Amino acid sequence: MSSLANLAVGLVALLHTYFMMLEMFFWDRPLGLRIFRLTPEFAKATKTLAANQGLYNGFLAAGLIWGLMLDTAGGPVKIFCLCCAVVAGTYGGCTVNPRILWVQAVPAIIALALVAFA
């Protein structure tokens, strides 16, 4: 697998780790309120839902890191996790905010293309 493909997969894993941290630990803090444009009341009411969503992002990051650790044998794991990230980002972009498409799905699509053609 090419170094560029692995770098892209690593960057997507870092993005999903960042999303996990924001959703699980900073949702109702100034950073989370600013990034997600939330009111403190809404953040408090949805904190558990956001933490659950963050957990899924953590699983995506873990899967991508696992795929990287498997080196060339990790290709199928990387492809599966990147496809999951594309689907999640596309769904979020269509149902919540179009920015999600650009922040989550597009990087995963780029990494997926690099992995597929490496």
Secondary structure, 3 states (H helix, E strand, C coil): CCHHHHHHHHHHHHHHHHHHHHHHHCCCCHHHHHHHCCCHHHHHHHHHHHHHHHHHHHHHHHHHHHHHHCHHHHHHHHHHHHHHHHHHHHHHHHHCCHHHHHHHHHHHHHHHHHHHCC
